[in-house]
Amino acid sequence: MKKAKLILDKDFAIGQIDKRIYGSFIEHLGRAVYGGIYEPGHPLADEQGFRKDVIDLVKRLQIPVVRYPGGNFVSGFNWEDSIGPAENRPKRLDLAWFTTETNQVGLHEFVDWSRKAGSEVMYAVNLGTRGPDEARNVVEYANHPGGSAWSDLRIKNGAKEPFGIKLWCLGNEMDGPWQMGHKTAYEYGRVANEAAKLMKWVDPTIETVACGSASSNMPTFGTWEYTMLDECYENVDYVSIHRYYGNPTNDTPGFLARSMDMDEFIHTVVSICDAVGGKKHSKKKLNLSFDEWNVWYHSNEQDKEIWKREKWGPALPLLEDVYNFEDALLVGSMLNTLIRNSDRVKIACLAQLVNVIAPIMTRNGGGAWAQTIYWPLMHASVYGRGTALRPVSESPVYDCADYEGVPYMDTSATLSEDGSLTIFAVNRDPEEELELSADLRDFGDLRVKEHILLHHDDVKAVNTEEHPDNVAPVAGDTGRMDGGKLTITLPALSWNVIRLEPAQ
């Protein structure tokens, strides 16, 4: 059995975790909305057509914020299409995903759904085919109390009280040539600055997120962030970053090491933000919104076939990745990475929430179930609040195609106000258990409250409607405490949540 060590201390504080790092994303894409959160006529639909079984699964995740309505979709979206009587709303061709958008779920409906799900809305404005005027108008519509054209129209449409949306994305992935209204970094920086300025003049309490590069693999990455921030630094509050990983070559050790790339990505963008701030002699510090992240590759070939057969159909079953156990392990390590960088990553959205590269799957007219990746997200969201602690660890390592010295043990830790401590740990070793020795003496007399374990002997195991608990958490070995030191076993290829509380 391999051995690993961990030291945690109250003085090793990274900072307070913003609960919004456990956010998610609903785009008008595939069956995320229609057949996902919304399905009138379903046996479990409520009076508005929202599926109550889906709401229940979302509420268990304790998702604090949901990004909406896109994504690539937003770069061609007219927000005005989504208000007023549903029967009068236009059907539009969505050029992002080659489908038809019916607009039956719009701004009012999504605000209602998010409240039912216990979440807040993170709203994205169209800076692709549209611009600052439409951006300031939707803020006025959503947030102004009344007495103006747009706010009075909201009231007429049935919402007397403002929606109070506080977090706004300034477009989406605007350096991507696939984006409607694709722009250069300078063009985007100028329009983002003007949009943010006008939006904040309407409502000074909002926060804005500028688009970083669509990916660290983009040829524009780095120069995009620097150039666009040079134009809009003082009027934006966050920079977005997006990253997805896949395992098309079936290289499990290399796949599980991908969170190291995520860590490097975060540090690079933070450095660029600080460089621009330094150049401007600014006292303002920009933080990051990692508002798209996940595993995404399973459905790529399937989507090509769907577009060949059904282009322009509504709510096509696109991006429906069926996640396996190894995907859950990488998602666990990505969550660890977010926690360890929570001093600068203040918002993060697992993309997406239902059906579309999602932790929750549904069948039209049928059931809803949790995919494998649901569990680490739920555990981190529920137990990963409070102060993030910087783990000092020693672990055996391995080499893979893209990285050398990959630790078999990947960890993060959080401390709650009541003195309870949570350790999240992934064992990447495919064959051996890890004996973890954790020095926790600075926290006083602790006891292990529980050890939640996610493990399966088959890394390709999945959950289905018929077998929703094939990959599901169980109680693990609680180890032993001796003089403030914990010794506990982490099974081979496992996600572990070790919860400790004061013994008194």
C-alpha positions as CSV (number, residue, x, y, z in Angstrom):
1,M,0.0,0.0,0.0
2,K,1.3,3.4,-0.9
3,K,1.5,6.2,1.7
4,A,0.7,9.9,1.6
5,K,1.0,12.7,4.1
6,L,-1.1,15.8,4.7
7,I,-0.6,18.8,7.1
8,L,-3.5,21.2,7.6
9,D,-3.4,24.3,9.9
10,K,-5.7,27.2,10.6
11,D,-2.9,29.6,9.6
12,F,-2.7,28.0,6.1
13,A,-5.9,29.9,5.0
14,I,-6.3,30.6,1.3
15,G,-9.4,32.7,2.0
16,Q,-13.1,32.7,2.3
17,I,-14.8,30.6,-0.3
18,D,-17.4,32.4,-2.4
19,K,-20.3,30.0,-2.5
20,R,-20.8,30.9,-6.2
21,I,-17.9,28.7,-7.2
22,Y,-20.5,25.9,-7.0
23,G,-22.7,27.4,-9.7
24,S,-24.0,25.9,-12.9
25,F,-25.3,26.8,-16.3
26,I,-28.5,26.4,-18.3
27,E,-28.3,27.4,-22.0
28,H,-31.0,27.3,-24.6
29,L,-29.3,24.3,-26.1
30,G,-30.5,20.7,-26.6
31,R,-32.8,19.5,-23.9
32,A,-31.4,21.7,-21.1
33,V,-34.6,23.8,-21.1
34,Y,-37.3,21.9,-23.1
35,G,-37.4,18.4,-21.7
36,G,-34.9,19.3,-19.0
37,I,-36.2,21.9,-16.5
38,Y,-39.4,22.5,-18.4
39,E,-41.8,19.8,-19.7
40,P,-45.5,20.7,-19.5
41,G,-47.7,17.6,-19.4
42,H,-45.1,15.6,-17.6
43,P,-46.7,13.8,-14.6
44,L,-44.3,15.7,-12.3
45,A,-44.7,19.1,-13.9
46,D,-45.9,22.0,-11.7
47,E,-48.4,24.6,-12.7
48,Q,-45.8,26.4,-14.8
49,G,-44.6,23.3,-16.6
50,F,-41.3,22.9,-14.5
51,R,-40.4,19.4,-13.6
52,K,-40.5,19.0,-9.9
53,D,-38.2,15.9,-9.9
54,V,-35.5,18.0,-11.6
55,I,-36.0,20.8,-9.2
56,D,-35.5,18.3,-6.3
57,L,-32.3,17.1,-7.8
58,V,-31.0,20.6,-8.3
59,K,-31.9,21.7,-4.8
60,R,-29.9,18.8,-3.4
61,L,-26.9,20.3,-5.2
62,Q,-27.4,23.6,-3.4
63,I,-26.5,25.5,-6.6
64,P,-26.2,29.2,-5.6
65,V,-26.1,30.7,-9.1
66,V,-27.1,29.6,-12.6
67,R,-25.7,31.2,-15.8
68,Y,-28.4,31.8,-18.4
69,P,-29.3,31.9,-21.4
70,G,-26.0,31.1,-23.0
71,G,-23.3,30.2,-24.0
72,N,-23.0,30.5,-27.8
73,F,-26.7,30.9,-28.0
74,V,-26.6,34.3,-26.4
75,S,-24.5,35.9,-29.2
76,G,-27.6,35.8,-31.5
77,F,-30.3,36.2,-28.9
78,N,-32.8,39.0,-28.8
79,W,-33.8,39.2,-25.1
80,E,-37.0,41.0,-26.0
81,D,-38.2,37.7,-27.7
82,S,-38.4,36.1,-24.3
83,I,-40.9,38.4,-22.6
84,G,-44.6,39.1,-22.9
85,P,-47.4,36.5,-23.5
86,A,-45.8,33.2,-24.5
87,E,-48.2,32.7,-27.3
88,N,-47.0,35.9,-28.9
89,R,-43.3,35.1,-28.7
90,P,-41.5,34.5,-32.0
91,K,-39.8,31.3,-33.1
92,R,-36.2,32.0,-34.2
93,L,-33.5,30.1,-35.9
94,D,-30.6,29.6,-33.5
95,L,-27.5,29.8,-35.6
96,A,-25.3,28.6,-32.7
97,W,-26.7,25.1,-32.5
98,F,-28.7,24.9,-35.7
99,T,-32.1,24.5,-34.0
100,T,-35.3,26.5,-33.6
101,E,-35.9,28.4,-30.4
102,T,-39.5,28.7,-29.4
103,N,-39.0,31.2,-26.6
104,Q,-41.7,29.5,-24.5
105,V,-39.3,29.7,-21.5
106,G,-38.0,33.3,-21.2
107,L,-36.7,35.7,-18.6
108,H,-39.7,35.7,-16.3
109,E,-40.0,31.9,-16.4
110,F,-36.4,31.4,-15.7
111,V,-36.3,33.8,-12.8
112,D,-39.3,31.8,-11.4
113,W,-37.6,28.5,-11.9
114,S,-34.3,29.7,-10.3
115,R,-36.2,30.8,-7.2
116,K,-37.9,27.4,-7.0
117,A,-34.5,25.7,-7.3
118,G,-33.0,27.9,-4.5
119,S,-30.7,29.7,-6.9
120,E,-29.8,33.1,-8.3
121,V,-29.6,34.1,-12.0
122,M,-26.3,35.0,-13.7
123,Y,-27.6,36.7,-16.9
124,A,-25.6,36.9,-20.1
125,V,-26.2,39.8,-22.6
126,N,-25.7,39.6,-26.3
127,L,-22.5,41.5,-27.4
128,G,-22.2,39.5,-30.6
129,T,-25.0,40.7,-32.9
130,R,-26.1,43.4,-30.5
131,G,-24.5,45.9,-28.1
132,P,-24.6,48.3,-25.2
133,D,-28.0,49.7,-25.9
134,E,-29.7,46.3,-25.6
135,A,-27.5,45.5,-22.6
136,R,-28.6,48.5,-20.6
137,N,-32.2,48.0,-21.6
138,V,-32.4,44.5,-20.2
139,V,-30.8,45.7,-16.9
140,E,-33.5,48.4,-16.7
141,Y,-36.2,45.8,-17.5
142,A,-34.9,43.3,-14.9
143,N,-33.8,45.6,-12.0
144,H,-35.3,49.1,-12.1
145,P,-38.2,49.5,-9.7
146,G,-40.6,51.3,-12.1
147,G,-41.4,54.5,-13.7
148,S,-39.5,53.9,-17.0
149,A,-40.5,52.3,-20.2
150,W,-38.7,49.0,-19.7
151,S,-39.4,48.6,-16.0
152,D,-43.1,49.4,-16.5
153,L,-43.2,46.8,-19.3
154,R,-41.9,44.2,-16.8
155,I,-44.6,45.2,-14.4
156,K,-47.2,45.0,-17.1
157,N,-45.8,41.5,-17.9
158,G,-46.6,40.4,-14.4
159,A,-43.6,41.1,-12.2
160,K,-44.2,44.1,-10.0
161,E,-41.0,43.6,-8.0
162,P,-37.6,43.9,-9.8
163,F,-35.8,40.6,-10.5
164,G,-32.7,41.9,-8.8
165,I,-30.2,40.1,-11.0
166,K,-26.8,41.1,-9.7
167,L,-24.4,39.2,-11.9
168,W,-24.1,39.9,-15.6
169,C,-21.9,38.3,-18.3
170,L,-20.7,40.6,-21.1
171,G,-21.2,38.2,-24.0
172,N,-19.6,34.8,-24.5
173,E,-16.3,33.5,-26.0
174,M,-16.0,36.5,-28.3
175,D,-12.6,35.5,-29.6
176,G,-14.1,32.3,-31.1
177,P,-14.6,32.4,-34.9
178,W,-17.6,30.2,-34.4
179,Q,-19.3,33.0,-32.4
180,M,-21.9,35.2,-34.0
181,G,-20.5,38.7,-34.0
182,H,-17.0,37.5,-33.4
183,K,-14.6,40.4,-32.5
184,T,-11.0,41.2,-32.1
185,A,-9.7,41.7,-28.6
186,Y,-9.7,45.5,-29.0
187,E,-13.2,45.6,-30.5
188,Y,-14.6,43.4,-27.7
189,G,-12.8,45.4,-25.0
190,R,-14.3,48.6,-26.3
191,V,-17.9,47.3,-26.5
192,A,-17.6,45.5,-23.1
193,N,-16.4,48.7,-21.5
194,E,-19.3,50.7,-22.9
195,A,-21.9,48.0,-22.1
196,A,-20.6,47.6,-18.5
197,K,-20.5,51.4,-18.0
198,L,-24.1,51.9,-19.2
199,M,-25.4,48.8,-17.3
200,K,-23.8,50.1,-14.1
201,W,-25.3,53.6,-14.6
202,V,-28.7,51.9,-14.7
203,D,-28.0,49.8,-11.6
204,P,-24.7,50.5,-9.7
205,T,-25.1,47.4,-7.6
206,I,-24.5,44.9,-10.3
207,E,-21.2,43.0,-11.1
208,T,-20.0,42.3,-14.6
209,V,-18.0,39.5,-16.2
210,A,-15.8,40.2,-19.2
211,C,-15.1,37.4,-21.7
212,G,-11.7,35.8,-21.5
213,S,-10.5,33.7,-24.3
214,A,-12.7,30.8,-25.2
215,S,-9.9,28.3,-24.3
216,S,-6.3,28.3,-23.2
217,N,-5.7,26.4,-26.5
218,M,-6.8,29.3,-28.6
219,P,-4.1,31.2,-30.6
220,T,-5.5,34.4,-29.1
221,F,-5.2,33.3,-25.5
222,G,-3.1,35.6,-23.4
223,T,-3.0,38.5,-25.8
224,W,-6.8,38.5,-25.9
225,E,-7.0,38.9,-22.1
226,Y,-4.4,41.6,-22.0
227,T,-5.7,43.7,-24.9
228,M,-9.4,43.6,-24.0
229,L,-8.7,44.3,-20.3
230,D,-6.6,47.3,-21.3
231,E,-9.9,48.7,-22.6
232,C,-12.4,47.7,-19.9
233,Y,-10.4,47.0,-16.7
234,E,-12.1,49.6,-14.5
235,N,-15.7,48.8,-15.5
236,V,-15.6,45.0,-15.1
237,D,-15.3,42.9,-12.0
238,Y,-14.4,39.4,-13.2
239,V,-12.8,37.7,-16.2
240,S,-14.4,34.5,-17.5
241,I,-12.4,31.4,-18.3
242,H,-13.7,28.2,-19.9
243,R,-12.2,24.7,-20.0
244,Y,-13.4,21.2,-21.0
245,Y,-11.5,17.9,-20.9
246,G,-12.0,14.6,-22.7
247,N,-10.5,11.1,-22.8
248,P,-11.0,10.0,-26.5
249,T,-7.8,7.9,-26.4
250,N,-8.8,6.0,-23.3
251,D,-5.8,7.1,-21.3
252,T,-7.1,7.1,-17.8
253,P,-3.9,8.2,-16.0
254,G,-3.4,11.1,-18.4
255,F,-7.1,12.1,-18.2
256,L,-7.1,12.2,-14.4
257,A,-4.1,14.5,-14.6
258,R,-5.9,17.2,-16.6
259,S,-6.8,19.2,-13.5
260,M,-3.1,20.2,-13.4
261,D,-3.8,22.0,-16.7
262,M,-6.7,23.7,-15.1
263,D,-4.5,25.0,-12.2
264,E,-1.9,26.4,-14.7
265,F,-4.7,28.1,-16.7
266,I,-6.0,29.8,-13.6
267,H,-2.6,31.1,-12.5
268,T,-1.8,32.4,-16.0
269,V,-5.0,34.4,-16.3
270,V,-4.6,35.8,-12.8
271,S,-1.1,36.9,-13.8
272,I,-2.5,38.7,-16.9
273,C,-5.2,40.5,-14.8
274,D,-2.6,41.7,-12.3
275,A,-0.3,42.8,-15.1
276,V,-3.0,45.0,-16.6
277,G,-3.9,46.3,-13.2
278,G,-0.2,47.1,-12.6
279,K,0.1,48.9,-15.9
280,K,-2.9,51.1,-15.0
281,H,-1.6,51.7,-11.4
282,S,-5.1,50.5,-10.3
283,K,-6.0,49.6,-6.8
284,K,-8.7,47.3,-8.1
285,K,-8.1,43.5,-8.2
286,L,-9.9,41.5,-10.8
287,N,-11.0,38.0,-9.9
288,L,-12.0,35.1,-12.1
289,S,-15.3,33.5,-13.1
290,F,-14.7,30.0,-14.3
291,D,-18.1,30.0,-15.8
292,E,-17.8,26.9,-18.0
293,W,-16.0,23.8,-16.9
294,N,-16.6,20.1,-17.2
295,V,-15.8,16.9,-19.1
296,W,-17.1,17.0,-22.6
297,Y,-16.4,14.5,-25.5
298,H,-18.7,11.5,-25.3
299,S,-21.4,13.0,-27.5
300,N,-19.4,14.6,-30.3
301,E,-20.0,12.0,-33.0
302,Q,-23.6,11.5,-32.0
303,D,-24.2,15.3,-32.4
304,K,-22.9,15.2,-35.9
305,E,-25.4,12.6,-36.9
306,I,-28.3,14.5,-35.2
307,W,-27.5,17.6,-37.2
308,K,-27.4,15.6,-40.4
309,R,-30.9,14.2,-39.7
310,E,-32.8,17.0,-37.8
311,K,-31.2,20.4,-38.4
312,W,-33.4,23.2,-37.2
313,G,-35.6,21.0,-35.1
314,P,-36.6,22.3,-31.6
315,A,-34.8,21.0,-28.5
316,L,-32.7,18.4,-30.3
317,P,-30.9,15.9,-28.0
318,L,-27.5,17.5,-28.3
319,L,-24.4,17.3,-26.1
320,E,-25.9,14.5,-24.1
321,D,-22.7,13.0,-22.6
322,V,-23.3,9.9,-20.5
323,Y,-20.7,10.2,-17.8
324,N,-18.7,7.3,-16.3
325,F,-16.9,6.8,-13.1
326,E,-13.5,8.2,-14.2
327,D,-15.3,11.4,-15.3
328,A,-16.5,11.8,-11.7
329,L,-12.9,11.4,-10.5
330,L,-11.7,14.2,-12.7
331,V,-14.6,16.4,-11.8
332,G,-13.6,15.9,-8.2
333,S,-10.1,17.0,-8.9
334,M,-11.4,20.0,-10.8
335,L,-13.4,21.0,-7.8
336,N,-10.3,20.6,-5.6
337,T,-8.6,23.0,-8.0
338,L,-11.3,25.5,-7.7
339,I,-11.2,25.3,-3.9
340,R,-7.4,25.7,-3.8
341,N,-7.7,28.8,-6.0
342,S,-10.7,30.3,-4.3
343,D,-8.7,33.4,-3.3
344,R,-9.1,34.5,-7.0
345,V,-11.8,32.2,-8.5
346,K,-15.0,33.6,-7.0
347,I,-17.5,32.2,-9.5
348,A,-17.6,28.9,-11.3
349,C,-20.3,27.2,-13.3
350,L,-20.2,23.5,-14.1
351,A,-21.6,23.4,-17.6
352,Q,-24.3,22.4,-17.8
353,L,-27.0,21.4,-15.3
354,V,-29.6,19.2,-17.0
355,N,-29.2,16.9,-20.0
356,V,-26.6,18.9,-21.8
357,I,-23.1,17.8,-20.6
358,A,-24.9,17.6,-17.2
359,P,-24.9,16.0,-13.8
360,I,-28.7,15.5,-14.1
361,M,-30.4,13.5,-16.9
362,T,-34.0,13.2,-17.8
363,R,-36.2,11.2,-20.2
364,N,-39.0,13.1,-21.9
365,G,-42.1,11.8,-20.1
366,G,-40.0,9.6,-17.9
367,G,-37.6,9.8,-15.0
368,A,-34.8,12.0,-13.8
369,W,-31.5,10.7,-12.4
370,A,-28.1,11.7,-11.2
371,Q,-25.1,11.0,-13.4
372,T,-21.7,10.0,-11.9
373,I,-20.4,13.6,-11.8
374,Y,-23.4,14.7,-9.7
375,W,-21.9,13.4,-6.6
376,P,-18.6,15.2,-6.3
377,L,-20.4,18.5,-7.2
378,M,-23.0,17.9,-4.5
379,H,-20.4,17.0,-1.9
380,A,-18.3,20.0,-2.6
381,S,-21.2,22.4,-2.7
382,V,-22.8,21.1,0.5
383,Y,-19.6,20.5,2.6
384,G,-17.1,22.8,0.9
385,R,-18.2,26.1,2.4
386,G,-16.2,28.4,4.8
387,T,-12.5,29.0,4.6
388,A,-10.3,27.2,2.1
389,L,-7.1,25.8,3.6
390,R,-3.9,25.3,1.7
391,P,-2.9,21.6,2.0
392,V,0.8,20.7,2.5
393,S,1.0,17.2,1.2
394,E,3.4,14.5,0.2
395,S,2.3,11.8,-2.2
396,P,3.8,9.2,-4.5
397,V,3.7,10.4,-8.1
398,Y,3.4,9.1,-11.7
399,D,4.3,10.3,-15.2
400,C,1.9,10.4,-18.1
401,A,2.0,11.6,-21.7
402,D,1.6,15.3,-20.9
403,Y,2.8,15.6,-17.3
404,E,5.6,14.4,-15.0
405,G,5.3,14.1,-11.3
406,V,1.5,13.8,-11.1
407,P,0.5,13.2,-7.4
408,Y,-1.6,10.1,-6.9
409,M,-3.4,12.0,-4.1
410,D,-5.2,15.3,-5.0
411,T,-6.6,17.2,-2.1
412,S,-8.4,20.3,-0.9
413,A,-9.8,21.2,2.5
414,T,-12.3,23.6,4.1
415,L,-12.9,24.9,7.6
416,S,-16.4,25.9,8.7
417,E,-17.3,28.5,11.3
418,D,-18.3,25.8,13.8
419,G,-14.8,24.3,13.7
420,S,-15.7,21.4,11.5
421,L,-13.1,20.4,8.9
422,T,-13.7,18.7,5.5
423,I,-11.0,17.0,3.5
424,F,-11.7,16.2,-0.2
425,A,-9.3,13.7,-1.7
426,V,-9.0,11.9,-5.0
427,N,-6.8,8.8,-5.2
428,R,-5.7,8.6,-8.9
429,D,-3.9,5.3,-8.4
430,P,-5.6,2.6,-10.5
431,E,-4.3,-0.3,-8.5
432,E,-3.3,0.6,-5.0
433,E,-4.9,2.0,-1.9
434,L,-3.3,5.1,-0.3
435,E,-2.8,5.2,3.4
436,L,-3.2,8.9,4.3
437,S,-1.6,10.3,7.4
438,A,-3.1,13.7,8.2
439,D,-1.6,16.0,10.8
440,L,-4.6,18.0,12.2
441,R,-3.3,19.0,15.6
442,D,-3.9,22.7,15.2
443,F,-7.7,22.1,15.2
444,G,-7.9,20.6,18.7
445,D,-9.7,17.4,19.5
446,L,-11.5,16.2,16.4
447,R,-13.4,13.1,15.5
448,V,-14.3,11.7,12.1
449,K,-18.0,12.3,11.6
450,E,-18.1,10.4,8.3
451,H,-16.1,9.3,5.3
452,I,-18.1,9.5,2.1
453,L,-16.7,7.3,-0.6
454,L,-17.3,7.2,-4.3
455,H,-15.7,4.2,-6.0
456,H,-16.4,1.6,-8.6
457,D,-14.3,-1.3,-9.9
458,D,-15.1,-0.3,-13.5
459,V,-13.9,3.1,-14.5
460,K,-16.4,3.1,-17.4
461,A,-19.4,2.4,-15.2
462,V,-22.4,4.7,-15.7
463,N,-25.8,5.5,-14.2
464,T,-29.0,5.0,-16.1
465,E,-32.7,5.6,-15.5
466,E,-33.0,1.8,-14.8
467,H,-29.8,1.7,-12.6
468,P,-29.5,5.3,-11.2
469,D,-27.4,4.1,-8.2
470,N,-24.8,2.1,-10.1
471,V,-22.2,4.7,-9.2
472,A,-23.2,6.2,-5.9
473,P,-21.6,7.3,-2.7
474,V,-21.3,4.8,0.2
475,A,-19.9,5.0,3.7
476,G,-16.1,4.5,3.8
477,D,-13.6,3.5,6.5
478,T,-13.5,6.3,9.1
479,G,-9.9,5.5,10.0
480,R,-8.4,6.4,13.4
481,M,-7.5,9.6,15.3
482,D,-4.5,9.6,17.6
483,G,-3.2,12.7,19.2
484,G,-4.6,15.0,16.5
485,K,-3.3,12.8,13.7
486,L,-5.7,11.0,11.3
487,T,-4.8,7.8,9.5
488,I,-7.3,6.7,6.9
489,T,-7.3,4.6,3.8
490,L,-8.2,6.0,0.3
491,P,-9.2,3.1,-2.0
492,A,-7.7,2.9,-5.5
493,L,-9.4,5.3,-7.9
494,S,-11.7,7.0,-5.4
495,W,-13.3,10.3,-4.5
496,N,-13.3,10.8,-0.7
497,V,-15.0,13.3,1.5
498,I,-13.7,13.1,5.1
499,R,-15.7,15.1,7.5
500,L,-14.4,15.9,11.0
501,E,-15.9,17.8,13.8
502,P,-14.9,18.9,17.3
503,A,-15.1,16.0,19.7
504,Q,-16.8,17.9,22.5
